[in-house]
């Protein structure tokens, strides 16, 4: 039976729980049999072998945590913070009590002590708009034939756009079929198997706005036979599979998209439905209230259900962005005033009139590596071919135009939401760097880890740009553990600060600078290994903090009351590695108003990255930071190459 998973934190007890709600299975005969027909291991066959995420010892976390505080604190500040940490973890102290509670939580949880706690605290209880703040974007590489050299005039679509969009849809249906039938080979590293659970959290998944906390609704197997399509803010329920799950030719899907364009173009303005999708860009409490208001009408309920249960969203834009990379990606990042979008869906695919494609994704259900695998598969198969067994004799029902009954308050809320989205979008300063001088091949040649190299680039670039080090977040995957997501690598270290200070000091010899660079790289590599094996500090400290039950305990927990706890997490540099970036590249909004969001992908011969910040903060400047990063990359590469010549 297909199961819808609704993740939430019990309001009464504060305990994390996982609720499963049965839902109808639409196409039972298309689900996995007991064994893979090819004889290869099934997608989720290794899940029982994957260990649970460990809970680090208090002393290990305390020592690593204290060391991460050194770069950001004065001597007196550090002494105060270290005293608070030592007091917390001492024998018989509060830390031991919270550690036992965390262990009890681990015994109660089916998969991981962290899973739902992280989902709730990192995502679902966050009330600001997911637009910019949570959702990520990805731009696809252009097809081999290129984009249309002359895009149609604004307000029109192109045949090429519809053809490519239909190919995306068909490729996505193929991947979903593989997940449903466990035909994706289980992934592993030299250390062992990786958790494949997040693959269940993409197709059909959506974020449901509720007060005071949203929910993620996930259905697996994802057996819906329809998708949601937006064109000029009009929403359609579009059948893309036969009545019992049969595949159809790509041309049949293209015909469905073409019909939508024809239908919308034939509508008089008065018959156009209100752009309800804009509300998904609003503050989560605001959207929750208006969605609840919409749901009081049976017709609106049917429309919402059609969107919620669809496999994914496809947005057809009747315009093309400029070719300038700094401009083109912004349509994927946020669209035009959040129009023609539905930001709650796990994946919404966007195709412009010149054929440019990409995704805007809701981050809660999964981390970037999972959707990236999906994109790689269908992008490397372009131009799309008909799937095996496609039945050209099937006639799909016509697209269903979703209708809305909207009262005056909701109509006004849509206007307000668009204006708020416009202001948020205008404040975003986002630029792209496609650095083609070298990539991972060269970095490995000079005997440096490509990821550590880039992290040291960012440390030196920030120091050079702003004259000081800053707390830095890098995400490390914890998929080596059951239902693992991420852990924080605190890339700004004692060693990285020594390296950056020395590199900028003319009185330090080149040999000394390289020695400090090597130590910084080694320190980063050690932290990455620790984080990837469940021995980071941030998730453990989060878990301990949320075991506090009373005001007296909270007052006693000096480790969390010391200013350093929060200041050390003020990630002015938030970074994420989504290598190799050969088929797509992306980005996200800066985590803090006075910081940068940097996504990077290291290919064999190039590095692609995006840099985002906010215009209302004079201290940050994405274009200037990009220039500094590029200069640092060239400088480090030159010095390292000379060392190994």
N, C-alpha and C positions, 0 to 999 in steps of 0.2 A: 504494500500500500504506500502511495506517495504520502509524505509527511511534511507539513508546514511547521517550521521551527520558529517560535517566537521567543526571543531572548530578552530577559528583563531582570531587574533586581527587585525582590519583594519589598514593598514599601513598609510593611508592618515589621518584619524581622530584620531587614537589612541584609538578609542572606541572599546569595546568588542562587538562582534556580534556572532550569531549562525546561520550558513547557513545550510539549509536542501536541499538535492538533491534527487529527486525521483529515485528509481532504480526498476528494474523488480522484481515482486514477483514470486518466483519459484514454490511454492507449497501452493497455497492459501487454499486448503481444509484442511491443517494440522494446520491452525492457530486457535487462541482462538475464541470460540463462545462467546455470550454475557454473559453467566454464566458458572462458573466452573462445570463440570459434577458431581463432588463429593459434590457440595454445599458449599465447603469451600471458604473463601474469595480469590479472585484472587490476584496474585502477586502484581500488581500495584494498587489495589483497594483503598489503603489508601493514595495514593499520594496527593489527594486533601486536606487531613486533615493535612498534614505536613506543619509547618510554614516555612517561609523564614528565612534565616540566618539573625539575627539582626546586626545592626551596633552599637557597644558599644558607650557609651558617651565618649567624649574627656577626661573628668576629670577622669572617671573610668580607662580608658586605661593609662592615664598619671601616676596615682598613682600606679597602679600595675606594670607598666613598670619601674618606678623609683626604686621600691623596688627590682626588679630583677637585677638592676645594682649594688646594694650594695656589693654583694659578690666578684665582680671582679674588683672594682675600689678603688683607694686610696681616702682619704678624699678630697683632692683637685680635683681629677678627677671627683668624684661624685658631688661635688659642681658645677663644670662647666657644667656637663651633666644635672643636675637637673634644673639649670638656663635655659638651652636651651629648656628643656621640658616645663617648666612653661611659658616661653616666647611664645612658639608655641601654647599652649592651652589657653592662656589668652583671656579674652573677647575682641572681635574685632580683634583677631590675625589671622595669616595665617591658623592655624588649623581649625578655624571655616569655612573659605572659602573652604578648601579642604574637610571638613566634608559635606558641602552642595553639593559639586560636587559628592562625593561618594553616597549621598542619591539620587541625580539625576541619577547616573549610576544604582542604585538599581531599580529606577522606570522604566528605559529603558530595563533592563535585564529580560528575561522571567522567570528565576528561582532563580538567586542569583547574588548579586553584585560581589561575589568572584569567581564564577565557572570558567569562561574562563580566567579571569585575573590570577588566580592561575595556571591553566593548562599551559598558555603561559609562565609565568615567572618562574615557578618551573620546567617545563619540556621542552616545545617545543622550547624555545629560547636557551636552553642549547646546546652548540655546540660540547662539548667533546663527545667521543664515549659513547654510552649507555652501552656497555660492561663494567662491573664492576661498572661504575659510576651511572647508572640508573637502570639497570635490576636487579631483585632479583632472588634468587634461592630457591627451595624447594626440599627436599629429602623425598621420601615416605618411610613409614615403610615397612619392608620386608613382603611378604605374609606369612601366617601361615605355609606353607610348607617349608619356607625358600628359600634362593637363591640357585642356582646351586652350589654344593660343588666343582665341577670341571668345571670351565668355559671353553668353547672351546678356542683353540689357537687363538691368535690375527689374525684378518683377517677373522674370521668366526662368524656366528651367531648361536643361539641355538633355538630349538623348543620352549623351555620354554620362551625365550625372545619374540618370535613372538606371543605366546599364551597370555602372559601377556599384551603385547602391544595392541593386538586386543581387549582384555578385557577393557583396558583403553579407547580405541576409542569408543567401544559400550557404556560404562558407560557415557562418555562425550556426546554422541549423545542423550542419555536419558535425561541428565540434560538440554541440549539445547532445546530439545522438550518441557520440562517443562517450561522453560523460555518463549519460543515462545508462548505457550498456557496458560501462567500465572497460572501454577499449583504449583509453589513454594509458600508455605504459607507466607504471609507478616510477617515480623519480627517486634518485638516491645520490649520495656523494660517497667519497671513499670512506667516510665515517659511518655510513649506514643509510637506511631508507629515510625519505622525507615524508612528512604528513601531507596527504593529498586532499584533506577535508575541505579546504577553501574552494576547490573546484565545484563543490556543491552549492556555493554561495554566490554564483554569478547569474545564471539564467533564471529569470523569474523573480529575482530578489528585489526587494524595495524597502525603503525607509518610511515608516508610518509615523507621521507627526502626532505626538500626544503630549499632554502636560502631566507631570513635569519632566517626562523622559520619553524619548521616541522609542520605537521598536523596529527591529529588523525582522522582516518576514521572508523566510527562505523555504522554497519547495523543492524537494528532490525525491525522485526524479522529476525534472522540469518537463512535463509532458503537455504543456499548452500547445495549441496549434496556431496561435496568432501572435502578432506583434502589435505594438502601437506605433503609428506614424504621425508625425506632425508636419504640416505644410501650411504656412501663413497662419500659424497659431491655431489651426484647426486640427483636432485630434481624431484619429480613425482607428478602429479595431480592424486589423487586416489579417485575414486567414492566409497562411503561407504553407500549410500542410493539408493533405487530404483529410477527409472525415475520420479516418482511422490511422492517421499519422503518415500517410504515403507522401513521399517526396515528389516534387514537381520540377519541371525544367526551370532554369533561371529566367527564361523569357516569360514564364507564367507569373513569376514574382514581379518582374519588370512591368508586366501588364497591370498588376494590381496597383503599383505605384503610379503608373501613367493614368489610371482611372481616377486616382485621388486628385491629381493635378487637374484633370478635366472637370471633375465635380466641383472643386473649389473655384476654378476660373469661371464656372457657369453660375455661381451663386451671386445674387445681388447682395450689396453690402448689408442690407437689413437682415439677411438670412445667415450671415456669418456669426458663429458662436463667439462668446467673449473669450479673451485669451487667459483662461484659467491657469494655464501652466506657469504664468508669471508668479503666482502665489507660492510656488515651490521654492522661489528664491528669497522668501521672506524670513523674518525671525521665526524660529520654530514654534514658539507659543502662539504667535499670530496666525501662522499657517494651520496649526492644530485647531484653533478656534474656528477658522473659516472653513476648513475641511469638514469639521463636525457640523457646521451650519449647512454646508452643501449636502451633507449626507441625510439631512432631514427630508430631502426630496427623493422619491423612488427612482426617478429618471437619472438623477445625479449619482445615486448609488450604483446603478448599472454602468454608468460611464466610468466611475472610479474603479469599479471591479474589473472592467475591461482592461484598464491601464495596469492595475496592480497585478493581475494574473498573466499579463503578457510576458513573453520571453525576454524582450528588451524593447527599447525605444529607438526609432529611426527618425532623425530630423532632416527634412529636405529644405534647404535654404534657397530662396529664389534670388540669390546674389552670390558674388564671388569676392573674396577678400583680395587685397593687393598682394602682389608677389613678394614684397618685402617681408622677410621672416619675422621681423619684430611686430609686424601688423597682422600677418596671416594667422598666427597661432592664437590670437586673442579671441577670434570667433569661436574657437574650440574651448578656450578658457572660460568664457562667460557669455558669448553671443552678443547680440545687440540689445542692450537693456534687458537681458534675460528672456527675450521673446523667442517663440518657437522652440522652447525647451521644456523638459520635465526633469528637474534636478533630483527627484527622489529615487529614480530607478537606478539600479546598480550600474547599468551600462546604457548610455544613450549615444548612438552613433550619428555622426553629423556629416552630411555630404553637401558641398556647395555646388553652385551651378556650373563651375568649371571642372568639377570632378574631384576637387580636393576633399580628403576625408580625414576623419579623426573621431575621437571619443571624449565625452565628458562623463566621468565616473564618480559615483558616490562611494566614499572610502570605507564606510563602516563594515561591509561584509567581507572584504578581502584586501590583501596587500598587493602592491603593484606587480609582483612577479607572476601572479596567476593570470590576470587579464592579458599581460604581455605575451604569455605562452599562447593564448587564444588568438591574439592578433597576428603573431608570427605565422601561425598555420595558414590562415586564409590569405594573408598578404603575399606569402611566398607561392601561393597557388594562382595568383592573378595572371591572365584573365580567368575568371571563374568558368569552370566547366560544369555541365549538368551532373548531378550526383548519380551514383550507381543506382539503377532501378527507377530513375525518374519516370513518372507516368504522365505522358503528354495528353492522355485522354481525360484526365481529371479536370473538371471545371470548378474552380474555386468560387465561393460565394463572393459577391462584390464587397468592397470595403464598406464598413459601417461608420458613418459620420456620427461621432459622439456629441450629444446635445447636453446643454446645461441650462438649468433654471437658476437664475442669479437674482438675488434681491438687491435693493439699492445699496445696502451696506457693503455687500460683497463686490458690487460693481465699483464702488468707491475704493475699496481695499485693493483692487487690481490696479487702479490708477496710482495709488500711493505706493504699491509694491514696485511698479515700474520706475517711478521716480527715485525710490530708495536704491533700487538696483543700479540705476544710471549713476548715482553718486558714488556708490561702492566701486563700480567698474572704472569710473573716471579717476579714482584714487589709486588704481593699481598701476605700478610701473614694472612692466615685464618685458624682458629682452631675451634674445637667443644668441648663442655662440656655437657655430659649427666650426670647430678647430681642425683643420685638415693637414697640419704639419706632421703629426705623429699620433700614434694610439698605443694600444697595449703591447704590440710587438716591440716597439722601441723601448717602452718602459721596462719590459721584462729583460730586454737586451742589456740594459744598464743595471740589472739585478735589483729592481725595486718592485714591490707589489703595486699593480696599477691603482688599486683603490687607495692604498696608503699614500701613493704619490699624489693623487688628487686631493686627499684630505690635507696633506701638507701644503699643497698649492693654495687651498682655501685659507689655511691658517696664516700663511705668509701674506697673501693678498689682503686679508682683513686687517692684519697688523699694519701693513704698508698704507692701506687706505685710511684707517681710523686711528692709528697710533697706539693701539692697545690690543691685547687678546680678548676673546669673548667666549662664553660658554657655547659649545657647538654640539648639535645633535646629529648623529648619523644613525640610520636605522640598520639593525642587524637582524637577519632572519632567524627565527627560532623554530623553523619547521622540522628540525631534528626531533622535536617533541610533539606529542599528541595535541592536536588543535593549536599548535604554536603559531604566533603571529610575529611580533618583533620585540627586540630589546634595544635599549639605547647604548650607543657607543659615544662616550664623552671624548670627542676627538681633541679638544683643547686640554693638553696635559702639561705637566711640569716640563717634560722633554720637548714638547712642541713650542712652548714659550721660550725655552732656552735657545732652541733652533732659530725662531723668528727674530728674537732680539739680536742674536749673534750675526745672523745673515745681513741685518741692516746696519751692523756696526763695522765701519771701515777699518777699525783697529784689530779686528779678528781675522786671522789668516784663513785663506781658502781651505786649507786642510782641516782646521778646527771647525769651520762651518759645515763641511761635509761630515765630519765625525758627529756633530750634533744633529744633523739631518738624519743620519743613519739611526741614531738613538731614538729620535722622534718617530721614525718609521717603525722601528722595532716595538716601541711602546704602543703605538696604534695597533699593530698586528696582534700584540698580546691581548689588548682590550677587546678587539674584534673576536678573537678566539673565545675569550671568557664570556662575552655577551652571547655568542652563538651557541654556547654550551650551557646556558642557564645560569651563568655566574656574574651577570651584570648587577648593577645596584638599583637602577631606577624602578624596575617593576617590583623588586623585592620591597623597597621602601614604600612604594604605593600600596602594596598588599598589607604591610604592617600598619600603615597609617589608617587604613580603613577597617582595622580591627579594634580601633579605639571606640569605646562604648559610652563613656561618660564625660562630662565636662571636667571632672577632676582628673581623669586620665589624660585628656587632651592638654590640660594645663601642665601636667607632669612631663609630657613628652617634649622635652627641650630640644631634641634633635629636629623636630618639625616646627618648633616655634622660633628657632634661631633664624635670623634673616638669610643666612647662607643656604638654607634648604631651598628657598624659592629663587634666590638670586642665581644659584648655580644651575637652575633650570630655565633661566631667561635666555632662551635659545635665539640669540641674535643671528646665529647661523644655523639654519635647519637644512640638512642635506640628505639626499637619497640617491643611491646608485641603482640605475635600472639598465645596466649593460646587457648586451652590446649596443643597442640602439641602431642596428642596421636597417630595420624595417619601420621603426617608429621611435619617437622621442617625445618627452612631455615635461610637465611641471606642476607646480602647486603654489598656493599663496604663502607668503611669509607668515610664520607662526606668531611673531610679535610685531607690533606696529613699527618698532625701531630696528627691525631686523631684515634678513634676506631669506628667501626660500630658494634653494639651489638643487635642481635635479640634474644629474649627469649620467651619461651613458658612454662607456669606453669601448669603442670598437677597435679592431686590429690596427687600423690606419688613421683613425680620427676620434675626436672626442666631441660629443654633442651635449650641450647643456642649456638650461634656462635659468635666468636669475630674476626673481621678483622681489619687490619691496613696495612701499607706499609713498605716494607723492607728498602727502601732508607732513611727512617727517623730513626736515631739511638735512638731517645727518646722513640719510641713505640716498643712494643714487645708483640704480641698477646698471645704467650704461657705463658710468665711471667704474663701478666695481667689475663689470665685465672686462673693461680695458685693462684694469689692474691684473685680473686673473690671467688674461692672455699674455701679458708681459711676464708674469711670474712663471707661467708654463714654459715660455721660451727660454727664460733665464735659467731655470732649474735644469731643463733638458740640455742646454749648452754645457753647463758645468758638469753634469753627470756623464755626458758623452765624452768629454775630454778626459775624465777620470779613467774611463775604460778603453781609451784608444791605445 
